[in-house]
Amino acid sequence: MEAIKRAGGYVSFDPNIRSDLWQDAQDLRDCLDRALALADAIKLSEEELAFISGSDDIVSGIARLNARFQPTLLLVTQGKAGVQAALRGQVSHFPARPVVAVDTTGAGDAFVAGLLAGLAAHVSGQPRSPGSRPRAGANLRRAGHHRQRRHDRPALQDDLQRSL
């Protein structure tokens, strides 16, 4: 992360906290602090926000993290409720589109992948689509960890069109 930052790159960080894998809680917090300080974009679950900020209130937790780390973008995923997004400190809520979930594994990862792809396309001047929510939705409708495959594209394209 430090090398990317030094090179002028954009750093996205999703801590995917698994506290049971850390022998020392303070080591975990120190590692998180170092990484969060380097991140331009941070994606957290509600539970991760509470753990890092020390607040169970989403608005307060977002305010604390924005004040401490000053990310350009802070995302707090809320499952069926959608996502809270703080862009340069301005907080907005984006509701999730209803889907029949088969397996929620990787939904947050799919959401962030769609978001980062959209940001990268925007920065490079390429046309972009609002792909985060449709990609997460497509991910929820199938069981198991998977990548989008060529035969999945028509359904994903339909989801993208509905999200416009």
Secondary structure, DSSP 8 states (H G I E B T S, - for coil): -HHHHHTT---EE-----GGG-S-HHHHHHHHHHHHHH-SEEEEEHHHHHHHHS-S-HHHHHHHHHHHH--SEEEEE-GGG-EEEEETTEEEEE-------S--TTHHHHHHHHHHHHHHHHHHT------HHHHHHHHHTSSSS----GGGHHHHHHHHHHH-
